[in-house]
């Protein structure tokens, strides 16, 4: 039987495999390059983990690590001045900072002095991370541990002094003693923290 309407012949274009391979290789190479190099800022130190295990620390600058999740980077702000507040919390810092006393912070401030009086003691501590390895891996939660250390040390020092010494004449000495005791405790537990300043803020009899 004669075909009055023959089907048109469709020519499938030949795709050259060479260029596709080159493009795919280039994309993979770019991904590997971007995942291999990293920059550490001037206030930081890099901590490299290989399959979750600590292998090295790196100084500020451009560095190389094994990509694809083999090595992972953690940044630690070793040159930054960090601060903790006790007895209050800063809500909005600035020229006229706004502060807030929460039920949790209020409990931190209430202390018994050596002459069996009660005082509300608010203080701040400024510190730096001097050893990234110890800070990250020696303790499970270094921030919470450091906060508990602060409370234990300040309560002990306040408990060794009279309410008059805490409120007026002995504040400077108490600050220095507390700072030294806190640093000794940090060194004993190898928390990797250097205490720079411990400063008593408002110290008053309770309302």
Buried (B, 14 or more C-beta within 10 A) or exposed (E): EEEEEEEEEEEEEEEEEEEEEEEEEEEEEEEEEEBBEBEBEEEBBBBBBEEEEBEEBBEBEEBEBBBEEEBEEBBBBBEEEBEBBBBBEEEEEEEEEEBEBEEEBBEBBEBEBBEEBEBBBBBBBBBBBBBBBBBBBBBEEBEEBBBEBBBEBBBEBBEEBBBEBBBEEBBEEBBEBBBBBBBEBBBEBBBBBBBBEBBBBEBEEEE
